[in-house]
Amino acid sequence: MILNIHSDASYLNAPNKLNGAIHVISTILKFVAASAAEAELGALFVNAKEGCIIRLILHELGHQQPPTPIHCDNSTAAGIANNTVKRQRSRSMEMRYFWVADQVQRKQFDVKWQPGQENLGDYYTKHHPASHHA
């Protein structure tokens, strides 16, 4: 059993509350994001925090975990997490969100860019008409 995380943020959209058959986190960040990249980095932070707990549980149950892949559909947020985007250019972002980059460096997580259509976390951040669910 290998943990796999799909992360997405909803930037400048009305909040929605959805749950599914899998573990889904739907929360409002405790700050105002200045960009979509900052919102996505905040989503990575929330998902990685939750992922740490699930990784520990799986380890205690005897399921050793390689670096957990986190799929993100924002290339800037993925670049910040992987240290391929300079932090000086993202100075205004919440510093606690750079914790994700530290976890990637420690080989706990592996943040990968993935197009929104292929990111399973994308569905929960979009508004769908009632006919979509019928």
C-alpha positions as CSV (number, residue, x, y, z in Angstrom):
1,M,0.0,0.0,0.0
2,I,1.6,3.2,-1.2
3,L,0.2,6.7,-0.3
4,N,-0.5,9.0,-3.3
5,I,-1.7,12.6,-2.9
6,H,-3.4,14.8,-5.4
7,S,-3.4,18.5,-4.4
8,D,-5.4,21.4,-5.8
9,A,-6.5,24.9,-4.7
10,S,-9.5,27.0,-5.6
11,Y,-8.4,30.5,-6.2
12,L,-11.0,33.3,-6.4
13,N,-13.9,30.9,-6.4
14,A,-16.9,30.5,-4.1
15,P,-16.1,27.9,-1.4
16,N,-17.8,24.5,-1.6
17,K,-18.1,21.6,0.8
18,L,-17.7,18.2,-0.7
19,N,-16.7,14.8,0.6
20,G,-16.0,11.6,-1.3
21,A,-15.3,8.0,-0.7
22,I,-11.6,8.8,-0.2
23,H,-9.9,11.1,2.3
24,V,-10.7,14.6,1.1
25,I,-9.7,17.8,2.8
26,S,-11.8,20.9,2.1
27,T,-10.6,23.9,4.1
28,I,-10.2,27.6,3.7
29,L,-6.6,28.9,4.1
30,K,-6.2,31.2,7.0
31,F,-4.8,34.1,4.8
32,V,-5.6,35.8,1.6
33,A,-3.5,34.4,-1.2
34,A,-2.0,37.0,-3.5
35,S,-1.8,34.6,-6.5
36,A,-2.9,31.2,-7.7
37,A,0.7,29.9,-7.0
38,E,0.5,31.0,-3.4
39,A,-3.0,29.3,-3.1
40,E,-1.6,26.1,-4.6
41,L,1.5,26.2,-2.3
42,G,-0.9,26.6,0.6
43,A,-2.9,23.5,-0.6
44,L,0.4,21.6,-0.9
45,F,1.2,22.6,2.7
46,V,-2.2,21.4,4.0
47,N,-2.0,18.1,2.1
48,A,1.6,17.4,3.1
49,K,0.8,18.0,6.8
50,E,-2.1,15.5,6.5
51,G,0.1,13.2,4.5
52,C,2.7,13.1,7.3
53,I,0.1,11.7,9.6
54,I,-1.1,9.1,7.1
55,R,2.5,8.1,6.3
56,L,3.2,7.5,10.0
57,I,0.0,5.4,10.3
58,L,1.0,3.3,7.3
59,H,4.5,2.9,8.6
60,E,3.2,1.7,12.0
61,L,0.9,-0.8,10.1
62,G,4.0,-2.2,8.4
63,H,3.6,-0.5,5.0
64,Q,7.0,1.2,4.4
65,Q,6.6,4.3,2.3
66,P,8.9,5.7,-0.4
67,P,8.8,9.4,-1.0
68,T,5.1,10.1,-1.3
69,P,4.2,11.7,-4.7
70,I,2.0,14.8,-4.4
71,H,0.5,15.8,-7.8
72,C,0.0,19.6,-8.2
73,D,-1.4,21.3,-11.3
74,N,0.5,24.6,-10.7
75,S,4.1,24.6,-12.1
76,T,5.2,27.6,-10.0
77,A,4.1,25.9,-6.7
78,A,5.7,22.7,-7.8
79,G,8.9,24.6,-8.6
80,I,9.0,26.3,-5.2
81,A,8.5,22.9,-3.5
82,N,11.3,21.4,-5.6
83,N,13.6,24.4,-5.2
84,T,13.7,25.0,-9.0
85,V,12.1,28.5,-8.5
86,K,14.1,31.0,-6.5
87,R,12.7,31.8,-3.1
88,Q,13.7,35.5,-3.5
89,R,11.0,35.8,-6.2
90,S,8.4,34.4,-3.8
91,R,9.4,36.4,-0.8
92,S,5.9,37.7,0.0
93,M,4.4,34.2,0.4
94,E,3.8,32.7,3.8
95,M,7.1,31.3,5.1
96,R,5.5,28.3,6.7
97,Y,4.6,27.0,3.2
98,F,8.3,26.6,2.5
99,W,8.1,23.7,4.9
100,V,6.9,21.6,1.9
101,A,10.3,22.2,0.2
102,D,12.1,21.0,3.3
103,Q,10.0,17.8,3.3
104,V,10.8,17.3,-0.4
105,Q,14.5,17.7,0.4
106,R,14.2,15.2,3.3
107,K,12.7,12.7,0.7
108,Q,9.4,12.5,2.5
109,F,7.5,13.8,-0.5
110,D,8.0,14.1,-4.2
111,V,6.0,17.0,-5.7
112,K,5.2,16.5,-9.4
113,W,3.4,18.8,-11.8
114,Q,0.4,17.3,-13.5
115,P,-2.2,18.9,-15.8
116,G,-5.5,19.8,-14.1
117,Q,-7.4,17.3,-16.2
118,E,-5.3,14.4,-14.9
119,N,-5.2,15.7,-11.2
120,L,-7.8,13.8,-9.2
121,G,-7.8,16.7,-6.6
122,D,-9.0,19.1,-9.3
123,Y,-12.6,17.8,-9.2
124,Y,-13.3,18.9,-5.6
125,T,-12.3,22.5,-6.2
126,K,-14.6,23.1,-9.2
127,H,-18.3,24.1,-9.2
128,H,-20.4,21.6,-11.1
129,P,-24.1,22.0,-12.0
130,A,-26.6,19.5,-10.5
131,S,-26.9,17.7,-13.8
132,H,-23.2,16.7,-13.6
133,H,-23.9,14.6,-10.5
134,A,-27.1,12.9,-11.8
